[in-house]
């Protein structure tokens, strides 16, 4: 037995397999907008909340304890023959009381995997089934919202798109005696509009989702569309999403310097339609 981990009290997870993925337990300082999570991804995407269902599925694949299938070499002279001189795969799992750090090498003829603890010389094998979780990809594990923000934490937001600027403001009255909450008023470009239409417009602004990864990264130049939320709560006074043109189908999105995703232009088109609709709902 190479050690047991209480996955219900997981504090850290790093996987280096098909790609490198890292999750840490949240400190509470990360600004994830309206998303809440016990964990946050830090590699390869900075401060991304996990998709709770996919993350739970990943944890179910990870054994709570790792058992040696066979002992191979107590004092290896040549780790390269096992693929462990420069191992291409490894994982680190920690809970509040224990940690397991295992390096993985070649696959044996019987389908097991050569392995060793990071701080011990002995080479052994693990069942390939026990390390199948290393095949997960990072994009499948993250929440896909580009920037979702709770409306109660927003005083205003600004959309720069198609060469024009649209400003939306929420004016909140102080509650009268006996009331828990005062009346809210909604404005677009200084004109008061209906609450329902405003909230539909707000949903279009926060509901933009990543359609896929963007391996090419951000192209040079200025964003074609920018959404800026002015906050009344949270660590950051402003949260910003930027969208850079890629081709006729996609924008490359970027939130506050984090790696980008591809977003279909149809989503931005819906946002622009929502602007026109809300302006027609003036009181």
Backbone torsions as a table, in degrees:
resi	resn	phi	psi	omega
1	UNK	NA	122.1	-174.8
2	UNK	-91.0	2.5	179.9
3	UNK	127.0	148.1	-179.7
4	UNK	-114.7	146.4	179.6
5	UNK	-125.8	133.5	173.6
6	UNK	-86.3	99.6	-175.3
7	UNK	-68.6	-15.5	174.6
8	UNK	-75.0	-16.9	178.7
9	UNK	-119.4	32.2	-179.7
10	UNK	-59.1	135.7	176.5
11	UNK	-118.0	-19.8	-176.0
12	UNK	-158.7	139.4	176.2
13	UNK	-144.7	124.0	174.5
14	UNK	-129.3	128.2	179.8
15	UNK	-120.4	129.6	171.6
16	UNK	-124.2	96.9	-178.8
17	UNK	-135.6	-108.6	174.9
18	UNK	-60.2	-32.7	172.9
19	UNK	-153.8	174.0	178.7
20	UNK	-95.9	127.4	-178.3
21	UNK	-131.5	136.3	179.0
22	UNK	-134.9	132.5	171.7
23	UNK	-122.1	139.5	175.0
24	UNK	-126.1	156.9	173.8
25	UNK	-70.1	135.6	-176.3
26	UNK	-66.4	144.1	174.5
27	UNK	-91.0	-16.7	-174.8
28	UNK	97.7	-10.5	-179.7
29	UNK	-87.7	-18.0	-178.2
30	UNK	-69.3	136.6	179.8
31	UNK	-98.8	99.5	-177.3
32	UNK	-104.1	17.7	-178.2
33	UNK	67.9	-130.6	-177.2
34	UNK	-85.9	-3.0	-176.0
35	UNK	-83.3	140.1	176.1
36	UNK	-121.1	139.9	-178.5
37	UNK	-162.1	149.7	175.8
38	UNK	-75.2	-24.2	-175.6
39	UNK	-124.4	162.6	176.3
40	UNK	-141.3	139.0	175.5
41	UNK	-81.5	134.4	178.4
42	UNK	-114.9	-21.4	176.5
43	UNK	-138.0	133.6	-1.0
44	UNK	-85.1	-5.8	-179.3
45	UNK	-108.4	131.2	-175.3
46	UNK	-80.2	127.2	174.3
47	UNK	51.4	54.3	174.7
48	UNK	-110.1	129.5	176.0
49	UNK	-70.9	143.9	177.9
50	UNK	-75.9	153.9	166.1
51	UNK	-71.1	115.2	-170.4
52	UNK	-59.2	-39.8	-179.3
53	UNK	-67.5	-47.4	-178.8
54	UNK	-66.4	-36.5	179.8
55	UNK	-67.9	-40.4	177.0
56	UNK	-63.1	-38.3	177.6
57	UNK	-63.5	-38.6	177.1
58	UNK	-62.5	-46.3	-177.9
59	UNK	-62.2	-33.6	179.2
60	UNK	-68.4	-23.2	178.5
61	UNK	-80.0	-20.9	-175.5
62	UNK	-83.7	124.5	177.5
63	UNK	-62.7	142.9	176.6
64	UNK	-72.3	-22.6	173.4
65	UNK	-142.8	148.4	-178.4
66	UNK	-109.0	125.2	-175.8
67	UNK	-111.9	134.9	175.8
68	UNK	-66.1	131.0	174.8
69	UNK	-83.0	-41.8	177.6
70	UNK	-155.8	150.1	176.1
71	UNK	-94.0	130.9	-171.1
72	UNK	-108.9	-51.5	-172.1
73	UNK	-154.4	118.2	-178.2
74	UNK	-76.5	-28.7	-176.8
75	UNK	-142.1	73.3	-172.4
76	UNK	-66.8	135.8	176.2
77	UNK	-88.6	-24.0	-175.3
78	UNK	-139.5	95.6	-178.8
79	UNK	-69.4	-21.9	-177.0
80	UNK	-61.2	-33.9	-177.8
81	UNK	-64.3	-19.1	177.7
82	UNK	-102.4	1.2	-176.4
83	UNK	74.8	22.7	-174.9
84	UNK	-112.7	3.0	175.9
85	UNK	-68.0	-44.2	173.8
86	UNK	-134.1	75.8	-172.8
87	UNK	-61.7	135.1	-179.3
88	UNK	-84.6	-15.2	-178.9
89	UNK	-131.9	146.8	174.8
90	UNK	-163.0	166.3	172.1
91	UNK	-149.1	148.7	176.7
92	UNK	-127.7	124.2	179.1
93	UNK	-129.8	130.5	-179.0
94	UNK	-131.1	143.1	165.1
95	UNK	-118.8	-166.0	-174.6
96	UNK	-69.3	-18.2	-174.0
97	UNK	-124.0	-14.0	-173.2
98	UNK	-147.2	166.7	178.1
99	UNK	-147.6	145.9	174.3
100	UNK	-127.9	125.6	179.3
101	UNK	-129.9	107.9	-174.6
102	UNK	-121.8	134.1	174.9
103	UNK	-98.2	141.6	-175.5
104	UNK	-121.3	140.0	-178.6
105	UNK	-118.0	-137.3	-175.6
106	UNK	-72.1	163.3	173.6
107	UNK	-93.0	135.2	-179.0
108	UNK	-77.4	169.9	179.0
109	UNK	-63.0	-26.3	179.8
110	UNK	-87.7	-0.6	176.2
111	UNK	93.4	4.2	174.6
112	UNK	-87.0	176.0	-174.3
113	UNK	-122.7	127.7	172.6
114	UNK	-65.7	140.5	-176.3
115	UNK	-154.1	164.3	172.5
116	UNK	-155.0	153.6	171.0
117	UNK	-70.3	147.2	-174.7
118	UNK	-61.8	-28.9	-174.6
119	UNK	-111.7	15.1	-179.5
120	UNK	-129.9	152.1	-177.8
121	UNK	-82.3	-25.3	-169.3
122	UNK	-64.1	138.1	175.3
123	UNK	-104.0	136.7	179.1
124	UNK	-143.0	-177.7	175.3
125	UNK	-121.2	151.8	173.4
126	UNK	-119.1	155.1	172.3
127	UNK	-64.8	134.5	178.8
128	UNK	-61.4	-28.0	178.2
129	UNK	-62.0	-34.6	-177.5
130	UNK	-69.4	-18.0	-177.8
131	UNK	-115.9	14.6	177.9
132	UNK	-60.8	-26.2	-177.8
133	UNK	-63.4	-16.1	179.7
134	UNK	-69.9	-12.6	-177.4
135	UNK	-84.0	0.2	-178.6
136	UNK	-67.6	151.6	176.0
137	UNK	-110.1	149.7	-171.6
138	UNK	-64.7	-39.4	-175.1
139	UNK	-63.0	-34.5	-179.7
140	UNK	-69.0	-20.2	-174.1
141	UNK	-91.5	-10.9	-173.1
142	UNK	-103.3	154.1	171.0
143	UNK	-66.5	141.8	-170.4
144	UNK	-93.6	-3.9	178.5
145	UNK	-64.9	131.3	176.6
146	UNK	-68.2	-49.3	178.7
147	UNK	-158.8	100.6	179.3
148	UNK	-109.9	127.4	-173.0
149	UNK	-131.6	134.8	177.2
150	UNK	-66.8	130.0	-175.2
151	UNK	-61.5	-27.8	179.9
152	UNK	-69.3	-16.2	-179.7
153	UNK	-98.9	5.7	-174.4
154	UNK	-115.4	132.2	173.3
155	UNK	-94.5	-33.1	-179.7
156	UNK	-163.0	161.9	171.0
157	UNK	-145.6	151.1	-173.8
158	UNK	-125.6	132.8	178.0
159	UNK	-118.0	119.2	173.1
160	UNK	-103.3	114.4	-177.1
161	UNK	-156.8	145.6	176.9
162	UNK	53.3	36.4	176.0
163	UNK	75.5	12.5	178.8
164	UNK	-136.7	160.9	-178.2
165	UNK	-116.3	131.8	175.2
166	UNK	-119.7	128.4	-179.8
167	UNK	-114.9	132.8	177.8
168	UNK	-119.6	132.6	-177.9
169	UNK	-127.1	146.3	173.5
170	UNK	-117.7	118.1	178.2
171	UNK	-104.8	119.9	-175.2
172	UNK	-108.7	122.0	176.5
173	UNK	-77.9	148.3	174.4
174	UNK	-68.3	142.9	-179.4
175	UNK	-64.8	140.4	175.3
176	UNK	-78.1	167.5	-177.6
177	UNK	-57.9	129.1	-179.6
178	UNK	89.6	-6.2	179.5
179	UNK	-102.5	145.3	175.7
180	UNK	-83.3	-29.7	-174.1
181	UNK	-143.5	137.0	177.2
182	UNK	-80.2	173.5	-179.5
183	UNK	-76.8	141.2	176.5
184	UNK	-103.2	143.6	177.3
185	UNK	-122.5	142.7	-172.7
186	UNK	-121.6	132.2	-175.5
187	UNK	-129.3	141.9	172.0
188	UNK	-127.1	119.2	-175.4
189	UNK	52.0	41.1	175.2
190	UNK	82.6	-2.4	-178.4
191	UNK	-107.4	129.7	-179.6
192	UNK	-71.8	136.6	-176.8
193	UNK	-127.7	169.6	-179.6
194	UNK	-67.7	144.9	-178.0
195	UNK	-60.8	-47.1	-177.3
196	UNK	-60.8	-44.2	179.7
197	UNK	-66.7	-37.9	179.3
198	UNK	-63.8	-44.4	-177.4
199	UNK	-69.1	-31.9	173.9
200	UNK	-65.4	-39.0	175.7
201	UNK	-63.2	-44.0	179.1
202	UNK	-61.9	-41.2	178.8
203	UNK	-62.4	-36.1	177.8
204	UNK	-66.0	-32.0	-178.9
205	UNK	-75.8	-36.5	-177.1
206	UNK	-96.0	-9.9	-172.9
207	UNK	-92.9	12.1	-178.7
208	UNK	-73.3	129.9	-174.4
209	UNK	-115.6	148.6	172.3
210	UNK	-70.0	128.3	176.6
211	UNK	-87.8	-30.0	179.4
212	UNK	-167.3	171.6	173.4
213	UNK	-68.6	162.0	178.7
214	UNK	-127.8	83.3	-175.9
215	UNK	-63.3	-21.8	-178.7
216	UNK	-77.0	-16.2	-178.8
217	UNK	75.4	-169.0	-177.2
218	UNK	-83.1	130.2	175.9
219	UNK	-77.7	159.9	-179.6
220	UNK	-70.1	153.2	179.7
221	UNK	117.3	-177.3	-176.5
222	UNK	-93.8	151.7	176.4
223	UNK	-66.7	146.8	177.7
224	UNK	-85.0	-27.6	179.7
225	UNK	-135.3	136.2	177.1
226	UNK	-135.2	135.9	174.8
227	UNK	-121.3	121.1	-177.7
228	UNK	-118.8	121.9	176.7
229	UNK	-102.2	125.5	174.7
230	UNK	-94.5	117.1	-167.6
231	UNK	-96.2	150.8	171.1
232	UNK	-110.6	-3.2	176.8
233	UNK	-142.1	164.3	176.6
234	UNK	97.4	174.4	-175.3
235	UNK	-72.2	-33.2	-173.2
236	UNK	-106.0	132.0	176.4
237	UNK	-68.6	-24.6	177.5
238	UNK	-137.5	144.4	170.8
239	UNK	-124.3	134.4	-171.1
240	UNK	-131.9	136.1	171.2
241	UNK	-117.5	134.4	-178.9
242	UNK	-123.0	146.6	-176.9
243	UNK	-131.4	119.1	-176.3
244	UNK	-106.9	135.9	-179.4
245	UNK	-65.4	136.4	176.7
246	UNK	-112.4	-55.9	179.0
247	UNK	-157.9	-163.9	-176.7
248	UNK	-70.8	-14.5	-176.2
249	UNK	-103.8	-30.6	-166.6
250	UNK	-134.6	154.3	162.7
251	UNK	-109.9	153.0	167.6
252	UNK	-96.0	123.3	-177.3
253	UNK	-96.5	154.6	177.6
254	UNK	-149.7	131.1	175.7
255	UNK	-114.8	111.2	173.1
256	UNK	46.1	45.9	172.5
257	UNK	86.7	-4.4	180.0
258	UNK	-79.0	160.3	-179.0
259	UNK	-54.3	155.1	-168.4
260	UNK	-99.1	162.8	174.8
261	UNK	-129.2	161.0	174.4
262	UNK	-87.6	134.5	179.1
263	UNK	-125.5	127.7	179.6
264	UNK	-63.2	140.2	-179.8
265	UNK	-61.4	-24.6	179.4
266	UNK	-59.3	-30.1	179.7
267	UNK	-71.1	-39.2	176.5
268	UNK	-68.9	-36.4	176.6
269	UNK	-59.8	-40.0	177.8
270	UNK	-64.3	-36.5	177.8
271	UNK	-65.3	-43.0	179.1
272	UNK	-65.7	-36.2	175.6
273	UNK	-65.5	-37.2	179.7
274	UNK	-65.6	-33.5	176.8
275	UNK	-62.5	-46.1	-179.1
276	UNK	-65.0	-38.2	-178.8
277	UNK	-67.3	-44.8	-177.0
278	UNK	-67.2	-31.6	179.4
279	UNK	-67.3	-26.2	179.0
280	UNK	-79.1	-7.5	-176.5
281	UNK	-98.4	20.9	-176.2
282	UNK	-60.7	145.3	-178.8
283	UNK	-78.5	NA	NA
